[in-house]
Amino acid sequence: MLYQASTWVLPVVIAVTFHEAAHGFVAYHFGDSTAWQAGRVTFNPFKHIDRFGTIILPALLIVIRSPFLFGYAKPVPVNFRRLNHPRRDMVHSIQINALLCVFNMLPLPPLDGGRVAVGLLPDALAFPLARIERYGMLILLLLLFVLPYIGEQTGRNLNILGWLIGAPAEALIRFVLAITGQSQ
């Protein structure tokens, strides 16, 4: 139980923290300093914890052995009237959410995409993939920071996550804009 909790708690805390901080950062970038002034543009996960949504609700679902787990963080305050171009700037969050969606669906445990891949692949491929879960966060950190840094030092483009995430996220954004009649 402790191992199981530790394999999803850390990734979820990191994802939620980055997600909420990103909302505040983007709002600040587009003219609204509400979240910045409230101290919510931070990677400190304690600033984003909602007592009920982050702690009590998931704990209750675990205790009652719910077939699904759900929770949420404190929403970052955004005053849309303070944005430079409110209608356009509110749509910028599509980019962040598309990137997070594609990133989360990468077929690497402990990301959701890794769990989906383990569930769909034949046993001969699923078992080895499942076994790398304990190294998943280390692999992600290497892909996010180390390889791009090495590439920068050697003059090569080693930003693997950039091309794994960038093109699918752009396609997802174009799709969302097209079905909502916002495409150019």
Backbone bond lengths (Angstrom), bond angles and torsions (degrees), N, CA, C in turn:
res aa  C-N    CA-C-N  psi(-1)  N-CA   C-N-CA  omega(-1)  CA-C   N-CA-C  phi
1 M - - - 1.450 - - 1.534 110.54 -
2 L 1.347 117.31 -44.31 1.462 121.04 -179.45 1.529 110.64 -64.87
3 Y 1.352 116.25 -44.06 1.469 119.53 178.25 1.522 110.29 -62.01
4 Q 1.328 116.07 -43.94 1.464 120.83 -179.25 1.532 110.61 -61.06
5 A 1.310 116.62 -44.54 1.468 120.25 179.17 1.522 110.98 -64.79
6 S 1.348 116.67 -40.17 1.462 119.15 -177.59 1.520 112.28 -68.71
7 T 1.319 117.88 -26.12 1.471 119.63 -179.23 1.512 113.04 -78.25
8 W 1.333 117.93 -18.46 1.463 117.81 176.55 1.514 113.01 -113.29
9 V 1.329 119.11 -21.95 1.461 120.59 -178.06 1.531 110.87 -65.59
10 L 1.323 117.98 -50.32 1.460 120.71 -177.86 1.531 111.92 -60.73
11 P 1.325 119.66 -50.07 1.470 118.50 178.02 1.528 113.30 -60.54
12 V 1.320 117.08 -39.06 1.466 119.89 -179.96 1.524 110.69 -67.14
13 V 1.327 117.64 -43.64 1.463 121.13 179.32 1.531 110.29 -61.53
14 I 1.330 116.30 -44.06 1.469 119.90 179.22 1.528 110.39 -64.19
15 A 1.329 117.34 -45.93 1.466 121.06 -178.27 1.523 111.66 -62.93
16 V 1.319 116.80 -46.72 1.467 120.58 -178.75 1.524 110.35 -64.91
17 T 1.320 116.98 -42.42 1.463 121.49 -179.75 1.527 110.31 -61.54
18 F 1.336 117.07 -49.65 1.460 120.69 179.74 1.523 110.59 -62.96
19 H 1.337 116.70 -40.45 1.457 121.77 -178.81 1.528 111.04 -61.22
20 E 1.334 116.88 -50.14 1.456 120.41 -178.44 1.532 111.45 -68.12
21 A 1.325 117.48 -41.92 1.466 120.38 178.10 1.528 110.16 -61.84
22 A 1.335 116.61 -37.67 1.467 120.71 179.72 1.523 111.22 -63.88
23 H 1.336 117.54 -40.11 1.466 119.62 176.49 1.530 110.07 -56.97
24 G 1.321 116.26 -47.36 1.459 120.49 -179.64 1.517 112.73 -65.49
25 F 1.325 116.74 -40.75 1.460 120.75 179.95 1.525 111.01 -64.10
26 V 1.320 116.49 -44.26 1.465 120.29 -179.81 1.522 110.27 -65.04
27 A 1.325 116.92 -43.02 1.466 119.64 177.41 1.531 110.05 -59.72
28 Y 1.322 117.04 -42.65 1.471 121.09 178.70 1.525 110.63 -62.18
29 H 1.325 115.30 -43.78 1.470 121.38 179.17 1.528 111.19 -58.63
30 F 1.326 116.92 -34.43 1.460 121.63 -177.83 1.527 113.36 -97.88
31 G 1.324 118.25 12.91 1.449 120.33 169.53 1.517 117.72 113.47
32 D 1.337 119.45 -6.67 1.465 120.51 -179.12 1.526 109.97 -105.80
33 S 1.320 115.89 115.04 1.466 120.35 -177.91 1.530 112.73 -96.82
34 T 1.332 118.01 11.43 1.472 121.54 -176.41 1.533 111.35 -55.32
35 A 1.320 117.64 -53.32 1.470 121.18 -178.45 1.520 110.80 -65.66
36 W 1.322 117.16 -37.80 1.467 121.50 179.41 1.528 109.84 -61.45
37 Q 1.315 115.99 -47.04 1.460 120.47 -178.96 1.530 112.06 -67.43
38 A 1.336 116.70 -27.43 1.464 120.96 178.95 1.532 112.24 -84.65
39 G 1.331 117.23 1.40 1.464 120.90 179.89 1.519 113.83 73.37
40 R 1.323 117.61 24.38 1.465 121.30 -175.95 1.528 113.09 -99.23
41 V 1.330 117.83 -4.19 1.462 120.21 174.99 1.528 105.81 -92.61
42 T 1.335 114.29 77.04 1.457 120.81 -174.12 1.525 109.85 -151.70
43 F 1.326 115.13 154.47 1.461 120.41 175.38 1.525 111.06 -94.38
44 N 1.321 117.01 13.39 1.456 122.04 174.88 1.531 107.87 -79.76
45 P 1.337 118.36 108.93 1.464 120.17 -175.43 1.527 113.46 -62.05
46 F 1.334 118.28 -25.78 1.464 120.55 -178.55 1.528 112.16 -65.93
47 K 1.331 117.35 -23.90 1.464 121.18 178.07 1.526 112.02 -73.33
48 H 1.336 117.08 -16.56 1.465 121.23 -174.64 1.530 113.24 -109.22
49 I 1.332 116.75 -1.24 1.462 120.50 -177.16 1.525 110.46 -74.87
50 D 1.317 115.14 128.90 1.454 122.05 171.60 1.523 105.65 -102.75
51 R 1.321 117.52 123.00 1.467 121.13 -173.79 1.528 111.91 -51.27
52 F 1.323 117.00 -46.86 1.460 119.06 -178.76 1.529 111.35 -79.51
53 G 1.319 117.50 -53.02 1.461 121.24 -172.26 1.513 115.37 -69.73
54 T 1.325 116.98 -30.42 1.464 120.14 -176.94 1.527 112.66 -95.77
55 I 1.321 117.34 -28.07 1.470 120.03 -174.20 1.530 112.36 -115.00
56 I 1.325 116.67 -60.32 1.471 120.44 -171.88 1.526 112.50 -66.97
57 L 1.336 117.76 -50.11 1.458 120.68 -177.56 1.531 112.48 -60.37
58 P 1.350 119.93 -51.59 1.466 118.25 177.75 1.534 112.70 -60.63
59 A 1.338 117.23 -38.75 1.474 120.36 179.15 1.531 110.78 -62.63
60 L 1.327 116.79 -43.13 1.475 120.02 177.69 1.527 111.11 -61.58
61 L 1.316 116.25 -42.45 1.468 119.71 -179.80 1.531 111.23 -64.31
62 I 1.319 116.49 -35.99 1.477 120.15 177.12 1.521 109.75 -68.33
63 V 1.324 116.94 -45.23 1.468 121.29 -178.28 1.528 111.57 -61.09
64 I 1.327 116.88 -41.31 1.473 118.92 -179.05 1.525 112.22 -85.45
65 R 1.328 115.61 6.97 1.467 122.48 178.60 1.529 111.96 54.98
66 S 1.327 113.91 47.77 1.458 120.84 178.81 1.528 109.52 -63.30
67 P 1.341 117.58 145.41 1.464 119.51 178.83 1.530 112.40 -73.31
68 F 1.325 117.46 -7.29 1.460 121.28 176.77 1.516 108.93 -137.93
69 L 1.320 115.16 159.64 1.451 121.08 178.48 1.517 107.87 -122.21
70 F 1.309 116.28 136.10 1.456 121.32 -176.92 1.517 108.72 -141.96
71 G 1.303 115.65 148.14 1.450 121.39 175.29 1.513 109.18 -168.74
72 Y 1.313 115.86 176.94 1.458 119.52 178.99 1.523 109.57 -156.91
73 A 1.326 114.28 162.61 1.462 120.84 178.19 1.526 108.92 -104.22
74 K 1.327 115.04 171.33 1.467 119.54 174.05 1.519 107.84 -65.67
75 P 1.322 116.96 127.77 1.469 117.76 177.41 1.526 110.48 -65.06
76 V 1.316 115.50 141.76 1.458 120.58 176.73 1.525 108.05 -74.70
77 P 1.334 117.77 130.74 1.469 119.24 -179.08 1.527 111.26 -70.34
78 V 1.308 115.60 128.67 1.463 121.89 176.39 1.519 107.29 -132.39
79 N 1.327 116.26 126.92 1.449 122.07 175.50 1.532 106.62 -99.74
80 F 1.320 116.70 98.09 1.457 121.37 -173.35 1.536 112.32 -62.25
81 R 1.327 117.67 -24.81 1.474 120.15 178.15 1.525 111.76 -68.19
82 R 1.336 117.32 -20.89 1.464 120.48 -179.07 1.529 112.48 -87.50
83 L 1.313 118.15 -8.02 1.460 120.72 179.21 1.526 109.85 -67.37
84 N 1.317 116.33 149.33 1.468 120.79 -179.18 1.521 111.98 -60.67
85 H 1.305 116.76 -44.89 1.467 123.80 178.73 1.527 106.49 -133.83
86 P 1.340 117.76 83.34 1.472 121.11 -169.16 1.527 115.08 -50.71
87 R 1.299 118.90 -48.00 1.468 120.31 -176.64 1.529 111.32 -64.09
88 R 1.318 116.50 -47.89 1.460 120.82 -179.58 1.534 111.29 -69.52
89 D 1.331 116.93 -43.12 1.458 120.76 -174.67 1.524 112.67 -68.38
90 M 1.341 117.80 -28.93 1.474 119.73 177.25 1.523 110.16 -67.20
91 V 1.354 116.67 -31.29 1.463 120.97 179.28 1.536 109.56 -72.23
92 H 1.295 120.43 -21.74 1.493 119.73 179.84 1.507 111.81 -55.85
93 S 1.406 118.33 -28.06 1.466 120.83 -179.25 1.524 111.75 -63.91
94 I 1.329 118.37 -16.84 1.472 120.84 174.30 1.512 109.45 -58.73
95 Q 1.323 117.07 -41.88 1.466 120.46 -178.42 1.523 111.27 -62.20
96 I 1.312 116.75 -46.94 1.462 120.11 -179.14 1.527 110.26 -62.03
97 N 1.330 116.34 -47.45 1.457 119.32 -178.18 1.519 112.51 -67.46
98 A 1.323 118.06 -34.91 1.468 120.67 176.58 1.529 109.90 -65.52
99 L 1.328 116.98 -43.27 1.474 120.23 177.72 1.521 111.26 -62.16
100 L 1.338 116.79 -44.74 1.466 120.04 179.02 1.524 111.21 -64.07
101 C 1.321 116.56 -39.49 1.465 120.93 179.24 1.527 110.70 -61.57
102 V 1.324 116.07 -51.42 1.468 119.98 -178.44 1.518 110.38 -64.80
103 F 1.335 117.25 -43.84 1.465 121.13 178.20 1.522 110.78 -57.58
104 N 1.325 117.11 -47.46 1.461 121.83 -178.14 1.522 112.59 -64.63
105 M 1.322 117.53 -23.48 1.462 120.12 -178.91 1.527 112.73 -95.04
106 L 1.333 117.90 7.53 1.466 119.22 173.35 1.526 108.33 -60.09
107 P 1.317 117.74 138.28 1.472 120.25 -175.55 1.529 113.70 -77.89
108 L 1.320 115.52 58.12 1.460 121.56 179.63 1.519 109.01 -133.70
109 P 1.329 117.40 113.64 1.463 117.83 175.24 1.524 109.23 -63.18
110 P 1.290 121.38 139.30 1.447 129.17 18.90 1.528 114.37 -96.04
111 L 1.326 118.40 9.55 1.462 119.49 177.04 1.521 109.64 -64.74
112 D 1.337 116.32 156.83 1.466 120.01 -179.46 1.518 111.80 -58.11
113 G 1.324 117.11 -37.34 1.459 120.41 178.42 1.521 112.38 -61.09
114 G 1.328 116.87 -34.25 1.462 121.20 176.68 1.512 111.22 -67.05
115 R 1.310 115.53 -40.41 1.471 119.80 178.77 1.526 110.77 -68.50
116 V 1.331 116.42 -37.63 1.463 119.80 175.95 1.529 109.68 -63.82
117 A 1.327 116.55 -45.23 1.465 120.28 179.90 1.527 111.22 -60.69
118 V 1.333 116.93 -43.60 1.472 120.52 178.34 1.524 110.17 -60.70
119 G 1.325 117.16 -37.71 1.457 120.65 -179.82 1.518 113.94 -73.24
120 L 1.325 117.45 -26.36 1.466 120.52 -175.84 1.527 114.56 -99.56
121 L 1.317 117.22 -26.76 1.465 120.43 -176.66 1.526 111.50 -73.91
122 P 1.335 116.31 154.35 1.466 118.17 173.11 1.528 109.81 -64.71
123 D 1.326 115.90 155.56 1.470 121.30 -175.05 1.527 113.42 -50.90
124 A 1.325 116.86 -38.26 1.465 120.38 -177.34 1.528 111.69 -61.62
125 L 1.310 118.17 -26.58 1.465 122.04 177.17 1.527 111.97 -101.59
126 A 1.332 116.88 -34.02 1.465 121.25 -176.33 1.522 111.91 -66.51
127 F 1.337 117.84 -43.34 1.464 119.88 -176.84 1.531 112.47 -63.52
128 P 1.338 118.90 -47.30 1.479 117.51 177.17 1.531 112.77 -62.50
129 L 1.334 117.28 -37.34 1.461 120.06 178.28 1.526 110.32 -64.93
130 A 1.318 117.56 -43.11 1.467 121.50 179.27 1.521 111.09 -61.69
131 R 1.336 117.22 -35.23 1.461 120.40 -178.35 1.525 113.59 -68.53
132 I 1.327 118.01 -20.88 1.468 118.38 179.95 1.527 112.37 -85.52
133 E 1.342 117.09 1.45 1.475 119.65 -178.24 1.511 112.00 -55.65
134 R 1.310 118.27 -40.61 1.470 119.63 -177.81 1.523 112.16 -63.79
135 Y 1.329 117.06 -18.12 1.462 121.38 177.89 1.530 112.13 -104.15
136 G 1.316 116.84 0.56 1.463 121.63 -174.18 1.514 114.04 -57.51
137 M 1.331 117.32 -46.29 1.466 119.71 -179.54 1.525 111.09 -65.81
138 L 1.324 117.41 -38.17 1.461 121.02 177.21 1.531 109.76 -63.69
139 I 1.324 116.30 -43.74 1.467 120.38 178.03 1.530 110.33 -60.76
140 L 1.332 116.75 -43.62 1.466 120.30 178.79 1.528 111.33 -61.79
141 L 1.326 116.56 -43.24 1.466 119.75 178.89 1.521 111.18 -62.70
142 L 1.321 116.67 -40.09 1.468 120.24 176.28 1.528 111.13 -62.01
143 L 1.336 115.83 -44.70 1.458 120.17 -179.37 1.532 112.27 -68.94
144 L 1.327 116.56 -35.06 1.465 120.85 -178.05 1.525 113.53 -77.31
145 F 1.334 116.80 -37.93 1.454 119.18 -170.90 1.521 114.75 -120.31
146 V 1.325 117.29 -47.26 1.461 120.18 -172.05 1.522 112.02 -71.10
147 L 1.325 118.26 -52.74 1.460 119.93 -178.82 1.529 112.99 -60.12
148 P 1.340 119.34 -45.96 1.473 117.71 176.46 1.534 112.79 -60.10
149 Y 1.323 116.95 -36.92 1.465 120.19 178.67 1.525 110.68 -65.29
150 I 1.324 116.58 -45.98 1.469 120.37 178.09 1.525 109.93 -61.38
151 G 1.331 115.99 -42.75 1.458 119.85 178.12 1.516 112.28 -60.85
152 E 1.321 115.84 -40.34 1.466 120.12 178.65 1.523 110.86 -63.30
153 Q 1.331 116.55 -39.11 1.462 121.33 -179.01 1.526 112.61 -72.13
154 T 1.330 116.70 -29.43 1.467 121.02 -176.76 1.522 113.19 -101.35
155 G 1.327 116.78 -1.90 1.459 119.84 179.61 1.520 113.87 76.40
156 R 1.330 116.93 22.19 1.466 121.20 178.27 1.522 109.49 -117.46
157 N 1.323 115.42 153.25 1.459 119.99 177.23 1.522 108.19 -89.16
158 L 1.318 116.82 98.37 1.457 122.43 178.18 1.525 111.55 -107.61
159 N 1.322 116.14 21.86 1.459 120.93 179.39 1.528 108.99 -82.45
160 I 1.322 115.79 73.60 1.465 122.15 -176.04 1.520 111.08 -61.13
161 L 1.331 116.90 -43.30 1.463 118.89 179.95 1.515 111.60 -65.22
162 G 1.314 117.13 -30.03 1.457 120.73 177.67 1.520 112.23 -57.55
163 W 1.333 116.06 -46.90 1.466 117.10 -179.72 1.515 112.55 -84.03
164 L 1.338 117.99 -23.90 1.473 119.45 175.28 1.529 112.07 -71.66
165 I 1.320 116.05 -31.77 1.455 120.67 -176.42 1.531 111.86 -100.61
166 G 1.327 116.87 -39.12 1.457 121.69 -172.50 1.520 115.06 -56.93
167 A 1.326 117.37 -55.73 1.472 120.36 -176.78 1.531 112.35 -64.56
168 P 1.338 119.55 -46.49 1.468 118.20 177.55 1.530 112.88 -63.51
169 A 1.332 117.80 -37.04 1.465 120.27 179.05 1.525 110.17 -65.49
170 E 1.328 117.03 -42.17 1.464 120.13 177.55 1.520 110.93 -62.35
171 A 1.344 117.21 -40.35 1.469 120.55 177.72 1.525 110.67 -63.76
172 L 1.319 117.02 -40.66 1.462 121.13 178.73 1.534 110.87 -64.51
173 I 1.320 116.67 -41.39 1.466 121.04 178.20 1.525 110.05 -63.49
174 R 1.337 116.82 -46.55 1.472 119.87 178.19 1.518 111.08 -59.27
175 F 1.330 116.29 -39.85 1.479 120.33 178.93 1.522 110.84 -63.04
176 V 1.335 117.07 -48.26 1.461 120.93 -179.98 1.528 110.74 -61.00
177 L 1.311 117.26 -44.67 1.463 120.48 179.15 1.523 111.43 -64.83
178 A 1.329 117.54 -37.41 1.457 120.79 179.94 1.527 111.80 -67.29
179 I 1.336 117.35 -43.90 1.470 118.06 -176.82 1.526 112.10 -75.07
180 T 1.348 116.20 -15.31 1.461 118.37 176.88 1.531 111.86 -100.21
181 G 1.335 115.75 6.08 1.463 119.93 178.02 1.512 114.08 73.81
182 Q 1.335 117.82 21.39 1.457 121.33 -178.04 1.518 113.09 -103.12
183 S 1.337 118.20 -1.46 1.472 119.81 -176.86 1.522 109.46 -67.39
184 Q 1.301 114.33 153.34 1.470 119.81 -175.75 1.498 112.82 -87.81
